[in-house]
Amino acid sequence: MLARNSIQGLANFPSFTPELGSHLVQSCGVGLAARATEPCPANFSSKVQRLLTDLSRVTAQGEKAVVFSQHKLGIFHLSRVFSEPNVNVGHVKIVGGDSQASQEQAVKRFNEEASISVFLLHAGQAAAGLTLTAASHVFLMEPFMKAGEQAQ
């Protein structure tokens, strides 16, 4: 684990533990202060590589999937990975704090657009009450802390 003061940008995320900051820095290879315009390295974590493998099988069959994460930054990271030119997975996302209008637009695009095959959802309130009947597969990026959220 990296020392808290050695993780560039960790101060921008006061709720992050040094363990989570270390994980993000070591798995993505960039500091937490990295700009979104910087490319993600091609050496993704084993978890992301496995997700990409599974999603390629799902999309090859013309099916759609929902990917849940409890971590807001995990959703942002996956969105960035999916937008990489060598990955290019059509997706939409909802995270806590998104406006009702943007949530509705994301759900509409996922349900209606064939080019959107993955819905990234921040678990919890952001995902509560959504009906995503277009999805035939669900992926959980980590076990949920609250059993009720996982059951939903």
C-alpha positions as CSV (number, residue, x, y, z in Angstrom):
1,M,0.0,0.0,0.0
2,L,1.2,3.5,-0.8
3,A,1.6,6.1,1.8
4,R,-1.3,8.6,1.9
5,N,0.9,11.6,1.2
6,S,2.5,9.8,-1.8
7,I,-0.8,9.4,-3.7
8,Q,-1.1,12.4,-6.0
9,G,-4.6,13.8,-5.8
10,L,-5.8,11.8,-2.9
11,A,-6.6,15.0,-1.0
12,N,-9.3,15.7,-3.6
13,F,-11.2,12.7,-2.3
14,P,-11.4,12.9,1.5
15,S,-13.6,9.8,1.8
16,F,-11.0,7.6,0.0
17,T,-8.9,5.4,2.2
18,P,-5.2,5.0,1.4
19,E,-6.0,1.4,0.4
20,L,-8.6,2.5,-2.2
21,G,-6.3,5.3,-3.4
22,S,-3.4,2.8,-3.7
23,H,-5.6,0.3,-5.6
24,L,-6.8,2.9,-8.1
25,V,-3.3,4.3,-8.7
26,Q,-1.7,0.8,-9.0
27,S,-4.4,-0.7,-11.2
28,C,-4.8,2.3,-13.6
29,G,-1.2,3.4,-13.5
30,V,-2.0,7.1,-13.1
31,G,-2.4,9.4,-10.1
32,L,-5.8,10.5,-8.8
33,A,-5.1,14.0,-10.1
34,A,-4.9,12.7,-13.7
35,R,-6.9,14.6,-16.3
36,A,-9.6,12.8,-18.2
37,T,-7.8,13.6,-21.5
38,E,-4.9,11.4,-20.5
39,P,-5.3,7.9,-22.0
40,C,-5.8,4.9,-19.8
41,P,-3.0,2.4,-20.1
42,A,-3.7,-0.8,-22.0
43,N,-2.7,-2.9,-19.0
44,F,-6.1,-3.0,-17.3
45,S,-6.6,-4.8,-14.0
46,S,-7.5,-8.5,-14.1
47,K,-11.0,-7.6,-12.9
48,V,-11.5,-5.1,-15.8
49,Q,-9.9,-7.5,-18.3
50,R,-12.4,-10.2,-17.2
51,L,-15.3,-7.8,-17.4
52,L,-14.3,-6.8,-21.0
53,T,-14.0,-10.5,-22.0
54,D,-17.4,-11.3,-20.5
55,L,-19.0,-8.2,-22.1
56,S,-17.5,-9.1,-25.5
57,R,-19.4,-12.4,-25.3
58,V,-22.6,-10.7,-24.3
59,T,-22.4,-8.1,-27.0
60,A,-21.4,-10.6,-29.7
61,Q,-24.8,-12.2,-29.1
62,G,-26.5,-8.9,-29.5
63,E,-27.5,-8.7,-25.8
64,K,-27.1,-6.0,-23.2
65,A,-25.7,-5.9,-19.7
66,V,-25.8,-3.8,-16.5
67,V,-22.6,-3.3,-14.5
68,F,-23.0,-2.3,-10.9
69,S,-20.3,-0.8,-8.6
70,Q,-20.6,0.7,-5.1
71,H,-17.9,3.1,-5.9
72,K,-18.7,6.2,-7.9
73,L,-15.1,6.5,-9.1
74,G,-15.3,2.8,-10.2
75,I,-18.1,3.8,-12.6
76,F,-16.1,6.7,-13.9
77,H,-13.0,4.5,-14.3
78,L,-15.0,1.9,-16.3
79,S,-16.6,4.6,-18.4
80,R,-13.1,5.9,-19.3
81,V,-11.9,2.3,-20.1
82,F,-15.0,1.7,-22.3
83,S,-14.3,4.9,-24.2
84,E,-10.7,3.9,-25.0
85,P,-10.3,3.6,-28.8
86,N,-9.0,0.0,-28.6
87,V,-12.0,-0.9,-26.3
88,N,-14.9,1.2,-27.5
89,V,-17.9,-0.3,-25.6
90,G,-21.1,1.6,-26.2
91,H,-22.4,2.6,-22.7
92,V,-24.3,5.0,-20.6
93,K,-23.9,5.6,-16.8
94,I,-25.7,6.9,-13.8
95,V,-24.0,7.9,-10.6
96,G,-25.3,9.4,-7.4
97,G,-26.0,13.1,-7.9
98,D,-27.0,12.9,-11.6
99,S,-30.0,14.9,-12.4
100,Q,-33.4,13.2,-13.0
101,A,-33.3,14.4,-16.6
102,S,-29.9,12.9,-17.3
103,Q,-30.9,9.6,-15.6
104,E,-34.0,9.4,-17.8
105,Q,-32.0,10.1,-20.9
106,A,-29.5,7.4,-20.0
107,V,-32.3,4.8,-19.4
108,K,-34.0,5.8,-22.7
109,R,-30.7,5.5,-24.7
110,F,-29.9,2.1,-23.1
111,N,-33.4,0.7,-23.8
112,E,-33.7,2.1,-27.4
113,E,-30.2,2.4,-29.0
114,A,-28.6,-0.7,-30.3
115,S,-25.2,0.9,-30.1
116,I,-25.5,1.2,-26.3
117,S,-24.8,-2.3,-24.9
118,V,-23.7,-1.6,-21.3
119,F,-25.3,0.4,-18.5
120,L,-22.9,1.4,-15.7
121,L,-24.7,2.0,-12.5
122,H,-23.5,3.4,-9.2
123,A,-25.2,1.1,-6.7
124,G,-27.6,2.5,-4.2
125,Q,-29.9,5.5,-4.6
126,A,-28.8,6.1,-8.2
127,A,-30.0,2.6,-9.2
128,A,-33.2,2.5,-7.0
129,G,-36.4,2.1,-8.9
130,L,-34.9,1.7,-12.4
131,T,-36.4,-0.6,-14.9
132,L,-33.9,-1.9,-17.4
133,T,-35.7,-4.6,-19.2
134,A,-33.3,-4.5,-22.2
135,A,-30.6,-6.1,-20.1
136,S,-30.2,-9.8,-20.0
137,H,-26.9,-9.9,-18.0
138,V,-25.8,-8.3,-14.7
139,F,-22.2,-7.9,-13.4
140,L,-21.3,-6.8,-9.9
141,M,-17.8,-5.3,-9.7
142,E,-17.6,-6.1,-6.0
143,P,-19.7,-7.6,-3.3
144,F,-22.2,-5.1,-1.9
145,M,-21.9,-3.9,1.7
146,K,-25.7,-3.8,2.1
147,A,-27.5,-7.1,1.2
148,G,-30.7,-5.2,0.2
149,E,-28.9,-3.3,-2.5
150,Q,-27.4,-6.5,-4.0
151,A,-30.8,-8.2,-3.8
152,Q,-32.4,-5.4,-5.8
